Amino acid sequence: MNVFTTDKIRNVVLLGHGGSGKTSLVEALGFLAGMTKRMGTIDGGNTISDYDKEEIKRKNSLKTSVVPIEWEGYKVNILDTPGFFDFVGEAEEAVSVADAAIIVISGKAGIEAGTKRAWELCEKRKLPRMFFVTDMDIDKASFRKVVQDLQELYGKKIAPFHLPIRENEQFVGYVNVIQQKAKRWNNHGTVDKFDVPDYSQENLSICRDALLEAVAETSEEYLERYFEGDTFSEDEIRQALRVGVCDGSVVPVLMGSNTLARGMYTLMADIIKYFPSPDKCKCAGINTTNNEVFEADYNFAKAKSAYIFKTIADPYIGKYSLIKVNSGVLKSDDVLYNYHRDADEKLGKLYVICGNKVEEVKELHAGDIGALAKLTVSQTTDSLSTRKNPVTYIRASISKPYVYRRYTAKKKGDEDKISQALSKLMMEDLTLKQENDSDNGQTLLYGISGQHLEVVQSILAEKYKVEIELTKPKIAFKETIRKKVDTEYKYKKQSGGHGQYGHVKITIEPSGDMDTPYIFEQIVVGGAVPKNYFPAVEKGVAESVKSGPMANYPVTGVKVVLYDGSYHSVDSSELAFKVATEQAFKKGFMDASPVLLEPFATLTVNVPDDYTGDIMGDLNKRRARIIGMNPTGDGGQEIVAEIPYLELYEYDTRLNSMTRGSGIFSYEFARYEQAPEDVAKKEIEQAKNQ
């Protein structure tokens, strides 16, 4: 691939709901750019950007793919992202290095949950954006309705650039709203100009008014002229649109058909015409030597620096760190410094990645996106720079995973292989986490959703040849007591020769400190229990609280006082006193009015107003207590509730079903509370049967 200077580069992320047509749009663009001889299809499993076996099997994108397209002397780096929220981390990584976004909408399905999420991602990053409406070859597709719905949601900034022309239920051409001219596709792949059909005049008038209103909003002068009934020239409109698109005050709406590869030339022309090149964008980091702002601004003349936005750790194509060059010009064999790891990285060769194909390039200019192979210590969201000018950039904000499952190896002996495979997957996917819950004897896998974790399970089996079983996690219940008791136990064993003898008298009572498993004290007088056995007694307590007598859950909030006992000068031992303590603790605990404690979380759910009632009803069924409701200002509600962890299992699936994918949730640990009798009884019964 050729080397491109900063002004000839466009970095564009494709966002939108799953199934809206992002991948097939890339396919059509790549085909017209001469990257392929024939267009691949999702069903055929032969598209440029969905190359992974799991993506081909599931027929939807699971990872962000970078597809650089050379077009009339420009390089457009397309970042094709997954549309489903299960893989939101991939979209967040891509957005962090994009300079503009195209939000793809199916003209048949219309605005969906993923459309609104895409808009929110752009708002957070203040990205210039445009909408592209696909499926216009389908008779039921309605461009007009999509535009109207967008205007209702986002106001006057929505500016339709085109409107479709259909004849005999066929998508044959379009009207350019700026030029007010109609164009029809011909068999040569070009267009023929013709008069706007009478049946399109009404829609043209509506779209033209919307476009001019968006243009008028870009400046006080234009707004005044608009209200005075003045007209704008085509040059004035285009100039206002260039400014308005870049600052976000105008959002164009384009349309086409991916399967027919129609509307692609105008899309690429508008990407180059209206979206900013990196040198028109701001980018700043911190110089760590003096803590001053380093304004990189994708300036090729400044010190070299780059940001790692994604890692590929594939067993087939190897490990690559995907970067965006924030300043300077990177060249082969450069040595860059990673401030976060305090280590130098020799770059070796430079690459650009197109789907699953890797191509070597001599250099990467500021603003370009490329890849580095086999970096030693650098990880996703790390910064690279020179030692003389060590710079760190703000790490991308990646969604925190809240859904978790217990996982075990299906085949004994695979544990190490699974751990190694998961470490590679976690290197690629920052929304995937592993946690060892030693208190409950389980290993947990965290992800964005149950679907996300099932995909991970499938990838482990397909790529790494190891199988795991995902099951319902054991909730971290705890056991405690409500009253004080006095108890004792004498451990006496004689079997010839030295025997075993240990005798303890202890009190067990609530300590009042529920954050500490136990408090141990001794008030023995007269040497009834020699001092050298006190540690053994405490060790017996420490072992006892690891697994309580009720249901084998950890014990918390107890105070144990050793006040008396007896010993044998020959047969007593540390082991004997430890065992005596464990038995005394077990007996005393069960006499001290024991209870099971269950963990509660503070849950926050964000949903559109229409679903508030359903969410509240479902939370009540889950034993939740509603704390409050707060309007979010965008037609939604934030519901805050306290809920048992037990009731959060598969909540992601239920929420997704109730809100058609538009609801999101998060939670954090609140406290422990006494479990209801029916819940405690069930847990105790399960413990007995294990």
Secondary structure as the mmCIF struct_conf table of DSSP 4:
data_model
#
loop_
_struct_conf.conf_type_id
_struct_conf.id
_struct_conf.beg_label_comp_id
_struct_conf.beg_label_asym_id
_struct_conf.beg_label_seq_id
_struct_conf.end_label_comp_id
_struct_conf.end_label_asym_id
_struct_conf.end_label_seq_id
HELX_RH_3T_P HELX_RH_3T_P1 THR A 6 LYS A 8
STRN STRN1 ILE A 9 GLY A 16
BEND BEND1 HIS A 17 HIS A 17
TURN_TY1_P TURN_TY1_P1 GLY A 18 GLY A 19
BEND BEND2 SER A 20 GLY A 21
HELX_RH_AL_P HELX_RH_AL_P1 LYS A 22 LEU A 32
TURN_TY1_P TURN_TY1_P2 ALA A 33 GLY A 34
BEND BEND3 MET A 35 MET A 35
BEND BEND4 LYS A 37 ARG A 38
TURN_TY1_P TURN_TY1_P3 ILE A 42 GLY A 45
BEND BEND5 ILE A 48 SER A 49
BEND BEND6 ASP A 52 ASP A 52
HELX_RH_AL_P HELX_RH_AL_P2 LYS A 53 ARG A 58
TURN_TY1_P TURN_TY1_P4 LYS A 59 LYS A 59
BEND BEND7 ASN A 60 ASN A 60
BEND BEND8 LYS A 63 LYS A 63
STRN STRN2 SER A 65 TRP A 71
TURN_TY1_P TURN_TY1_P5 GLU A 72 GLY A 73
STRN STRN3 TYR A 74 ASP A 80
BEND BEND9 PHE A 84 PHE A 84
HELX_RH_3T_P HELX_RH_3T_P2 PHE A 85 PHE A 87
HELX_RH_AL_P HELX_RH_AL_P3 VAL A 88 VAL A 95
TURN_TY1_P TURN_TY1_P6 SER A 96 VAL A 97
BEND BEND10 ASP A 99 ASP A 99
STRN STRN4 ALA A 100 SER A 106
TURN_TY1_P TURN_TY1_P7 GLY A 107 ALA A 109
BEND BEND11 ILE A 111 ILE A 111
HELX_RH_AL_P HELX_RH_AL_P4 ALA A 113 ARG A 125
TURN_TY1_P TURN_TY1_P8 LYS A 126 LYS A 126
STRN STRN5 ARG A 129 THR A 134
TURN_TY1_P TURN_TY1_P9 MET A 136 ASP A 137
BEND BEND12 ILE A 138 ILE A 138
TURN_TY1_P TURN_TY1_P10 ASP A 139 LYS A 140
HELX_RH_AL_P HELX_RH_AL_P5 PHE A 143 TYR A 154
HELX_RH_3T_P HELX_RH_3T_P3 GLY A 155 LYS A 157
STRN STRN6 ILE A 158 PRO A 160
STRN STRN7 HIS A 162 GLU A 167
TURN_TY1_P TURN_TY1_P11 ASN A 168 GLU A 169
STRN STRN8 GLN A 170 ASN A 176
TURN_TY1_P TURN_TY1_P12 VAL A 177 GLN A 180
STRN STRN9 LYS A 181 TRP A 185
TURN_TY1_P TURN_TY1_P13 ASN A 187 HIS A 188
BEND BEND13 GLY A 189 THR A 190
STRN STRN10 VAL A 191 PHE A 194
HELX_LH_PP_P HELX_LH_PP_P1 ASP A 195 PRO A 197
HELX_RH_AL_P HELX_RH_AL_P6 ASP A 198 ALA A 216
TURN_TY1_P TURN_TY1_P14 GLU A 217 THR A 218
HELX_RH_AL_P HELX_RH_AL_P7 GLU A 220 PHE A 227
TURN_TY1_P TURN_TY1_P15 GLU A 228 GLY A 229
HELX_RH_AL_P HELX_RH_AL_P8 GLU A 234 ASP A 247
TURN_TY1_P TURN_TY1_P16 GLY A 248 GLY A 248
BEND BEND14 SER A 249 SER A 249
STRN STRN11 VAL A 251 MET A 255
STRN STRN12 SER A 257 SER A 257
TURN_TY1_P TURN_TY1_P17 ASN A 258 ALA A 261
STRN STRN13 ARG A 262 ARG A 262
BEND BEND15 GLY A 263 GLY A 263
HELX_RH_AL_P HELX_RH_AL_P9 MET A 264 TYR A 274
BEND BEND16 PHE A 275 PHE A 275
HELX_LH_PP_P HELX_LH_PP_P2 PRO A 276 SER A 277
HELX_RH_3T_P HELX_RH_3T_P4 PRO A 278 LYS A 280
BEND BEND17 CYS A 281 CYS A 281
STRN STRN14 ALA A 284 ASN A 287
TURN_TY1_P TURN_TY1_P18 THR A 288 ASN A 291
STRN STRN15 GLU A 292 GLU A 295
TURN_TY1_P TURN_TY1_P19 ASP A 297 TYR A 298
TURN_TY1_P TURN_TY1_P20 PHE A 300 ALA A 301
BEND BEND18 LYS A 302 LYS A 302
HELX_LH_PP_P HELX_LH_PP_P3 ALA A 303 LYS A 304
STRN STRN16 SER A 305 ASP A 314
TURN_TY1_P TURN_TY1_P21 PRO A 315 ILE A 317
STRN STRN17 GLY A 318 SER A 327
BEND BEND19 GLY A 328 GLY A 328
STRN STRN18 VAL A 329 LYS A 331
TURN_TY1_P TURN_TY1_P22 SER A 332 ASP A 333
STRN STRN19 VAL A 335 ASN A 338
TURN_TY1_P TURN_TY1_P23 TYR A 339 ASP A 342
STRN STRN20 ALA A 343 LYS A 346
BEND BEND20 LYS A 349 LYS A 349
STRN STRN21 LEU A 350 CYS A 354
TURN_TY1_P TURN_TY1_P24 GLY A 355 ASN A 356
STRN STRN22 LYS A 357 VAL A 361
BEND BEND21 LYS A 362 LYS A 362
STRN STRN23 GLU A 363 HIS A 365
TURN_TY1_P TURN_TY1_P25 ALA A 366 GLY A 367
STRN STRN24 ILE A 369 ALA A 373
BEND BEND22 THR A 376 VAL A 377
TURN_TY1_P TURN_TY1_P26 THR A 380 THR A 381
STRN STRN25 SER A 383 SER A 385
BEND BEND23 ARG A 387 ASN A 389
STRN STRN26 VAL A 391 THR A 392
HELX_LH_PP_P HELX_LH_PP_P4 ILE A 394 ALA A 396
HELX_LH_PP_P HELX_LH_PP_P5 SER A 399 PRO A 401
STRN STRN27 VAL A 403 ALA A 409
BEND BEND24 LYS A 410 LYS A 411
TURN_TY1_P TURN_TY1_P27 LYS A 412 GLY A 413
HELX_RH_AL_P HELX_RH_AL_P10 GLU A 415 GLU A 428
TURN_TY1_P TURN_TY1_P28 LEU A 430 THR A 431
STRN STRN28 LYS A 433 ASP A 437
HELX_RH_3T_P HELX_RH_3T_P5 SER A 438 ASN A 440
TURN_TY1_P TURN_TY1_P29 GLY A 441 GLY A 441
STRN STRN29 GLN A 442 GLY A 447
BEND BEND25 ILE A 448 SER A 449
HELX_RH_AL_P HELX_RH_AL_P11 GLY A 450 LYS A 463
BEND BEND26 TYR A 464 TYR A 464
STRN STRN30 ILE A 468 THR A 471
HELX_LH_PP_P HELX_LH_PP_P6 LYS A 472 ILE A 475
STRN STRN31 LYS A 478 ILE A 481
BEND BEND27 ARG A 482 LYS A 483
STRN STRN32 VAL A 485 LYS A 493
BEND BEND28 SER A 495 HIS A 498
STRN STRN33 GLN A 500 PRO A 510
BEND BEND29 GLY A 512 GLY A 512
TURN_TY1_P TURN_TY1_P30 MET A 514 ASP A 515
BEND BEND30 THR A 516 PRO A 517
STRN STRN34 TYR A 518 GLN A 522
TURN_TY1_P TURN_TY1_P31 GLY A 526 GLY A 527
BEND BEND31 ALA A 528 VAL A 529
HELX_RH_3T_P HELX_RH_3T_P6 LYS A 531 TYR A 533
HELX_RH_AL_P HELX_RH_AL_P12 PHE A 534 SER A 544
TURN_TY1_P TURN_TY1_P32 VAL A 545 LYS A 546
BEND BEND32 SER A 547 SER A 547
TURN_TY1_P TURN_TY1_P33 PRO A 549 ALA A 551
BEND BEND33 ASN A 552 ASN A 552
HELX_LH_PP_P HELX_LH_PP_P7 TYR A 553 PRO A 554
STRN STRN35 VAL A 555 VAL A 555
BEND BEND34 GLY A 557 GLY A 557
STRN STRN36 VAL A 558 SER A 566
TURN_TY1_P TURN_TY1_P34 SER A 569 ASP A 571
STRN STRN37 SER A 572 SER A 572
HELX_RH_AL_P HELX_RH_AL_P13 GLU A 574 ASP A 591
BEND BEND35 ALA A 592 ALA A 592
STRN STRN38 PRO A 594 PRO A 608
HELX_RH_3T_P HELX_RH_3T_P7 ASP A 609 TYR A 611
HELX_RH_AL_P HELX_RH_AL_P14 THR A 612 LYS A 621
TURN_TY1_P TURN_TY1_P35 ARG A 622 ARG A 623
STRN STRN39 ARG A 625 PRO A 631
BEND BEND36 GLY A 633 GLY A 635
STRN STRN40 GLY A 636 PRO A 644
HELX_RH_3T_P HELX_RH_3T_P8 TYR A 645 LEU A 648
TURN_TY1_P TURN_TY1_P36 TYR A 649 GLU A 650
HELX_RH_AL_P HELX_RH_AL_P15 TYR A 651 THR A 659
TURN_TY1_P TURN_TY1_P37 ARG A 660 GLY A 661
STRN STRN41 ILE A 664 GLN A 674
HELX_LH_PP_P HELX_LH_PP_P8 ALA A 675 PRO A 676
HELX_RH_AL_P HELX_RH_AL_P16 GLU A 677 ASN A 689
#
